[in-house]
Amino acid sequence: MGGNPKKQLLGTLAMNFKLLKVLDLQDALLDQLHEEIGNLLHLRYLSVKRTKVKIVPTSIGNLHNLQTLNVQRSFVTVLQIGILSRLHKLRHLLASSHITGRGVKIQGGIGHLEELQTLRGMEVNDHEEWVGLLTIKELENLKQLRKLVILNMKREYGNALCTAIKKMKNLQSLRVWAINGNEILNLHSLSSPPEFLQHLYLGGRLEMLPNWISKLDNLVALSLRSSGLTGTRAIKALQALPNLLELYFYGGYDGEQLCFAFGGFQKLKVLYLRFLKGLNSIIIEEGGLPVLHLLRIGPSAQLKEVPSVIRNLRELKSLFFVDMPIEFLDRMKPYRGQDYWIVEHIPNVQFAFKDKGGLFKSYAPQEFHDAK
């Protein structure tokens, strides 16, 4: 049989299964979509996640009933003009590039997708700054959005994004990643954040914590990456969040000391203190972090001693030290290390390291010292 059998199979599907509603090609050995896929007029769900598909054919625009388009971790980097223009029923657009880790550029605009509830992995950076700014402004029309992931943001787009987010009254999850770790996320002009926001992930320098974050009474999880925050003001602003369960710092704090005050973070169960290079001490006042279950620390080369205040975290079930110096870990030798008394009450203590393949391996203290 001549030709590409995979392509022929899709063509056969399009011709013989015209009432098909779901086509999930995730992980398929596929590098191309057949143009005739546009004949599946009843299709509601289409996924090419984790395939080698590079181009979404313009015939997709014929799928007026399509509600979900998933091109995550494929080789799709652009959705060309005309593809989305007629997909008025689209509710979930899931996109991100497998090969670059960047978002997917959407040509021709998205402002007409007024039923969209999920927009994940949209690339807003463009060589022509006005193009990226126009894309951000079109988000103002997407008032039904519940989940939004924006990649490669520039400082100049910040005010326009804040204006758009203010109109997303149903937004529950927001992720914004700057174009690089040194780019400033200008998000201070958001005066009225979405009331029901539960998950917030910000990647990029903030200079100072936006005031509106402390107003997020329904926030459950907060992640700050490369934020460059310093001093105690930022922590104080966060500790009163009434429903915060998870807090992740990935290089998000540049100060030497972290202080968790009395009565702070009353519901927090998960705390990550990762890549805090300048951190040399952690203070937890009595009554702070009362229900913390999981604490992950490191790498923090300036932290020379195991913080003794960990002893006061009576609900702590798991403690991970990641890529910490050997001298630091030696202080927790079972029964012999000078800081063992601090961690002996914790059921699960682990020392984690990346192997040559980039994967983490974890050791209990006894396993680690036996293996040395």
BALUM-600390 format. One line per 5 residues: their letters; for each residue x, y, z of C-alpha. Coordinates in pm, 1 decimal. Example, Ala and Ser with C-alpha at 12.3 -4.5 7.8 and 13.67 -1.06 7.14 Angstrom:
BEGIN
AS	1230.0 -450.0 780.0; 1367.0 -106.0 714.0
***
This chain:
BEGIN
MGGNP	0.0 0.0 0.0; 149.0 335.3 -101.6; 137.2 660.8 92.6; 143.6 727.8 462.5; -70.7 462.9 641.2
KKQLL	-128.6 687.8 945.5; -248.4 970.7 724.1; -469.3 727.9 530.5; -618.9 600.4 857.1; -723.4 952.2 956.8
GTLAM	-866.6 1004.2 611.1; -1068.4 684.6 648.1; -1194.7 795.5 987.2; -1304.9 1126.9 843.7; -1492.3 958.1 558.4
NFKLL	-1655.2 668.8 745.2; -1717.2 795.8 1097.8; -1878.5 1131.4 1032.6; -2082.3 1114.0 1355.5; -1765.2 1081.7 1565.7
KVLDL	-1767.8 1313.2 1869.3; -1436.2 1229.1 2038.7; -1098.5 1179.1 1866.9; -815.8 1131.5 2117.4; -481.1 1079.7 1942.8
QDALL	-269.4 1139.1 2253.8; 71.0 964.3 2239.2; -1.1 833.5 1888.6; 294.3 789.7 1649.7; 160.3 1070.7 1438.8
DQLHE	326.6 1366.5 1267.8; 45.0 1500.5 1052.0; -330.6 1559.4 1061.4; -534.0 1486.1 747.3; -722.4 1783.0 596.3
EIGNL	-1034.4 1568.6 582.3; -1052.6 1578.5 961.1; -1251.0 1894.0 895.8; -1535.7 1672.8 773.6; -1601.7 1536.2 1123.9
LHLRY	-1865.9 1800.9 1180.1; -1996.9 1645.1 1502.5; -1653.9 1634.3 1667.8; -1649.8 1788.2 2015.2; -1308.3 1675.3 2142.9
LSVKR	-980.1 1659.0 1950.3; -640.5 1586.2 2108.1; -294.2 1549.1 1952.1; -120.8 1576.7 2290.7; 233.8 1433.9 2299.4
TKVKI	246.8 1365.5 1925.4; 481.3 1499.2 1657.4; 207.9 1689.3 1481.0; 343.2 2029.4 1371.5; 54.4 2181.6 1181.2
VPTSI	-315.7 2196.0 1260.5; -493.5 2206.3 921.1; -717.3 2504.4 849.6; -1005.9 2263.8 787.0; -1036.8 2240.8 1168.4
GNLHN	-1227.4 2564.7 1131.9; -1519.5 2361.9 992.7; -1571.3 2184.8 1327.4; -1841.7 2418.2 1455.7; -1926.4 2181.9 1743.7
LQTLN	-1571.2 2147.9 1872.8; -1548.8 2220.8 2245.0; -1194.7 2101.0 2328.7; -873.9 2131.8 2123.2; -565.2 1987.0 2293.8
VQRSF	-225.0 2040.2 2128.5; -21.1 2029.1 2450.5; 336.5 1898.9 2427.1; 301.1 1846.9 2054.6; 516.7 2021.5 1793.3
VTVLQ	246.4 2278.2 1718.8; 387.0 2628.1 1774.1; 135.2 2835.0 1576.7; -238.8 2820.1 1518.6; -274.4 2989.7 1181.8
IGILS	-524.4 3255.0 1081.7; -867.0 3108.3 1018.4; -837.0 2797.9 1235.6; -1016.7 2938.8 1538.7; -1226.6 3205.3 1368.2
RLHKL	-1536.9 2987.0 1337.6; -1502.4 2771.4 1650.8; -1757.6 2969.1 1849.5; -1840.8 2674.6 2077.4; -1478.8 2614.3 2182.7
RHLLA	-1452.3 2594.7 2560.7; -1105.8 2448.1 2621.8; -791.9 2538.9 2425.5; -490.0 2356.2 2566.5; -158.0 2446.7 2409.3
SSHIT	215.7 2440.1 2474.3; 510.6 2334.8 2262.7; 684.9 2004.1 2333.7; 1014.4 2105.7 2176.3; 1062.4 2459.5 2307.5
GRGVK	860.1 2475.4 2626.7; 714.2 2796.7 2489.1; 352.7 2874.2 2425.5; 157.1 2851.6 2103.8; 103.9 3170.3 1904.6
IQGGI	-252.9 3229.8 1796.0; -282.2 3420.9 1469.8; -599.7 3602.5 1380.8; -711.6 3671.7 1736.3; -913.9 3492.3 2002.8
GHLEE	-1154.3 3760.9 2116.9; -1447.7 3593.8 1942.8; -1418.2 3274.6 2155.1; -1661.4 3407.2 2412.4; -1751.7 3062.5 2552.1
LQTLR	-1388.1 2975.8 2626.5; -1336.4 2848.1 2981.5; -977.1 2721.5 2959.4; -690.9 2891.9 2775.2; -364.2 2720.8 2856.5
GMEVN	-22.7 2793.2 2708.0; -87.9 3098.2 2492.9; 228.9 3268.9 2368.4; 197.6 3647.1 2380.2; 552.8 3752.2 2294.9
DHEEW	597.7 3875.2 1941.1; 869.6 4057.5 1748.2; 608.3 4324.7 1679.1; 514.6 4453.0 2023.5; 175.7 4583.0 1910.3
VGLLT	76.4 4231.1 1802.0; 136.5 4088.5 2149.9; -44.8 4382.8 2308.2; -343.7 4334.7 2078.8; -359.5 3966.2 2175.8
IKELE	-368.3 4058.6 2544.2; -643.1 4316.6 2489.8; -858.5 4056.9 2315.4; -865.4 3859.3 2638.6; -1110.7 4118.9 2768.3
NLKQL	-1384.2 3942.6 2567.8; -1321.9 3604.2 2735.4; -1539.2 3670.0 3037.3; -1622.0 3301.4 3093.4; -1259.8 3198.4 3150.5
RKLVI	-1192.8 2981.1 3452.7; -832.7 2880.7 3379.1; -574.9 3103.1 3209.0; -208.4 3026.6 3138.9; -3.7 3300.8 2970.2
LNMKR	356.5 3236.1 2863.9; 645.1 3470.0 2777.4; 490.5 3789.4 2911.6; 667.8 4121.5 2873.6; 658.4 4405.3 3124.9
EYGNA	488.5 4628.9 2869.4; 182.7 4402.8 2853.5; 114.2 4411.3 3227.7; -145.9 4687.5 3247.6; -344.0 4542.8 2956.2
LCTAI	-345.1 4198.3 3118.9; -468.8 4342.8 3447.6; -752.8 4517.6 3264.5; -853.8 4188.7 3101.1; -831.3 3983.6 3423.2
KKMKN	-1054.3 4233.7 3603.5; -1336.8 4132.4 3368.2; -1291.8 3757.6 3426.3; -1529.2 3725.4 3719.7; -1526.4 3342.2 3706.5
LQSLR	-1147.7 3296.7 3693.9; -1029.6 3021.3 3929.5; -672.8 2953.8 3812.4; -416.0 3201.8 3677.6; -60.6 3128.4 3564.1
VWAIN	159.4 3401.0 3419.2; 518.0 3331.8 3311.9; 754.0 3611.6 3208.3; 966.6 3582.0 2896.7; 1268.7 3514.2 3120.3
GNEIL	1362.2 3507.3 3488.7; 1478.4 3870.5 3487.9; 1171.2 4017.4 3318.6; 946.2 4214.0 3552.4; 581.7 4111.6 3579.3
NLHSL	396.9 4440.4 3595.7; 74.6 4327.6 3761.5; 17.9 4603.9 4016.4; -272.5 4777.2 3840.7; -522.2 4496.4 3909.9
SSPPE	-746.2 4677.1 4157.8; -1025.6 4416.4 4174.2; -893.4 4059.6 4141.3; -1133.8 3774.3 4056.1; -1323.6 3684.4 4370.7
FLQHL	-1310.4 3306.6 4316.5; -940.6 3276.4 4225.9; -802.3 2962.4 4393.4; -469.7 2895.9 4218.3; -211.9 3163.2 4135.9
YLGGR	129.8 3094.6 3978.6; 360.5 3382.9 3889.0; 698.0 3335.5 3720.7; 907.9 3650.4 3688.6; 1035.8 3940.7 3896.7
LEMLP	776.6 4129.3 4097.0; 1001.1 4381.2 4277.9; 726.2 4395.9 4540.1; 419.7 4183.8 4606.3; 108.6 4322.3 4431.2
NWISK	-138.9 4447.8 4692.6; -431.5 4258.1 4541.6; -282.3 3918.3 4628.8; -355.8 3973.8 4998.0; -724.8 4018.5 4907.0
LDNLV	-763.9 3669.4 4761.4; -974.2 3513.8 5035.4; -1043.3 3198.5 4831.6; -680.8 3138.5 4730.3; -575.4 2778.4 4795.9
ALSLR	-233.6 2757.4 4623.3; 27.6 3024.8 4549.1; 354.3 2974.8 4361.5; 616.6 3249.4 4321.8; 911.1 3177.0 4092.6
SSGLT	1208.5 3412.7 4043.4; 1005.9 3686.6 4212.3; 1301.0 3851.2 4386.9; 1101.0 3950.9 4696.0; 1293.9 4070.2 5001.7
GTRAI	1217.2 4165.3 5361.7; 932.7 4056.6 5585.8; 659.7 4264.7 5425.7; 577.3 4010.1 5156.3; 545.9 3722.1 5403.8
KALQA	326.0 3928.1 5635.6; 95.8 4010.2 5345.6; 52.8 3641.2 5266.1; 18.5 3493.8 5613.5; -334.2 3628.0 5664.9
LPNLL	-477.3 3456.8 5355.0; -757.3 3260.2 5522.8; -772.2 2953.5 5295.8; -415.4 2915.5 5170.9; -313.5 2547.5 5180.1
ELYFY	-2.0 2544.2 4960.5; 280.1 2797.9 4922.4; 568.8 2746.3 4680.3; 879.2 2966.3 4664.6; 1110.7 2882.1 4372.9
GGYDG	1373.4 3151.8 4397.5; 1081.1 3372.4 4488.6; 1246.2 3527.9 4793.6; 1591.5 3687.4 4806.6; 1609.8 3778.7 5174.9
EQLCF	1845.8 3628.4 5432.4; 1577.3 3555.5 5689.8; 1226.9 3412.7 5666.7; 994.3 3479.0 5958.0; 658.3 3308.3 6003.5
AFGGF	479.2 3512.7 6266.9; 249.9 3411.5 6550.5; -86.6 3300.1 6417.6; 26.1 3310.6 6055.5; -72.7 3064.6 5782.8
QKLKV	-334.8 2892.8 5994.8; -436.4 2643.9 5722.9; -109.3 2601.2 5533.1; -23.4 2233.6 5480.2; 247.1 2245.8 5210.6
LYLRF	547.7 2480.7 5205.3; 830.3 2476.0 4948.8; 1140.3 2690.5 5010.9; 1336.3 2612.3 4694.8; 1639.8 2789.3 4545.7
LKGLN	1651.5 3057.2 4816.2; 2020.5 3128.0 4772.8; 2057.5 3398.0 5037.0; 1854.0 3229.2 5307.9; 2052.2 3172.7 5627.9
SIIIE	1781.4 3148.4 5894.3; 1417.8 3049.9 5936.4; 1209.2 3178.7 6225.9; 872.2 3029.0 6316.8; 707.3 3206.0 6605.7
EGGLP	490.6 3009.5 6844.7; 159.2 2930.8 6680.2; 293.6 2983.7 6330.4; 232.3 2714.3 6065.0; 23.1 2509.6 6310.4
VLHLL	-99.6 2243.2 6063.5; 195.9 2220.6 5823.1; 225.4 1864.3 5686.5; 497.7 1891.8 5420.4; 810.0 2108.9 5418.1
RIGPS	1067.6 2105.7 5137.6; 1389.2 2308.5 5171.2; 1683.0 2361.6 4936.9; 1915.2 2412.9 4774.8; 2014.5 2690.9 5017.6
AQLKE	2391.4 2687.8 5063.4; 2384.7 2968.7 5322.1; 2166.1 2768.0 5558.4; 2434.0 2617.1 5782.3; 2222.6 2463.3 6058.3
VPSVI	1893.8 2277.8 6060.5; 1640.9 2537.2 6182.7; 1559.5 2437.3 6540.2; 1206.8 2578.3 6505.8; 1117.4 2274.2 6292.1
RNLRE	1098.3 2090.9 6624.4; 784.9 2293.1 6703.7; 596.6 2180.0 6392.0; 408.9 1900.0 6562.9; 184.9 1817.7 6264.2
LKSLF	475.2 1787.5 6021.0; 466.1 1449.9 5846.5; 726.7 1489.3 5569.8; 1047.8 1692.7 5556.8; 1263.1 1703.6 5242.2
FVDMP	1606.8 1860.7 5206.4; 1694.7 1903.0 4837.5; 2053.1 1929.8 4707.3; 2186.6 2052.3 5039.8; 2558.4 2035.2 5130.9
IEFLD	2684.9 1710.3 5283.2; 2802.6 1896.4 5594.1; 2448.6 2016.7 5652.5; 2302.0 1668.5 5616.0; 2565.2 1519.9 5846.7
RMKPY	2410.5 1721.9 6127.2; 2107.1 1490.4 6108.3; 2286.2 1158.2 6145.4; 2048.1 933.1 6335.2; 2120.8 945.7 6710.0
RGQDY	2465.3 1106.6 6657.2; 2418.5 1428.7 6461.8; 2395.2 1751.0 6663.4; 2064.9 1845.2 6490.5; 1903.6 1501.5 6493.0
WIVEH	1685.7 1598.6 6788.3; 1516.8 1860.8 6568.8; 1383.1 1611.1 6314.5; 1350.1 1285.1 6508.2; 974.9 1332.4 6565.8
IPNVQ	900.0 1357.9 6190.2; 778.1 1028.1 6036.8; 929.3 1088.5 5691.9; 1261.6 1269.4 5651.4; 1428.6 1252.8 5310.5
FAFKD	1747.1 1383.6 5150.1; 1691.2 1438.5 4777.1; 1949.7 1477.7 4501.6; 1937.8 1498.8 4124.2; 2118.3 1220.1 3944.4
KGGLF	2307.7 1265.6 3615.7; 1986.1 1215.1 3423.1; 1817.0 1501.3 3603.7; 1588.8 1275.1 3807.5; 1553.8 1306.4 4182.7
KSYAP	1659.9 1025.8 4414.1; 1566.2 1035.6 4779.9; 1727.7 874.8 5084.0; 1617.7 844.1 5441.7; 1889.9 974.2 5676.8
QEFHD	2008.7 624.6 5770.2; 2015.4 510.5 5405.3; 2209.2 820.0 5307.1; 2477.9 780.9 5569.9; 2510.3 406.6 5510.0
AK	2561.8 474.9 5139.3; 2834.7 733.9 5189.9
***
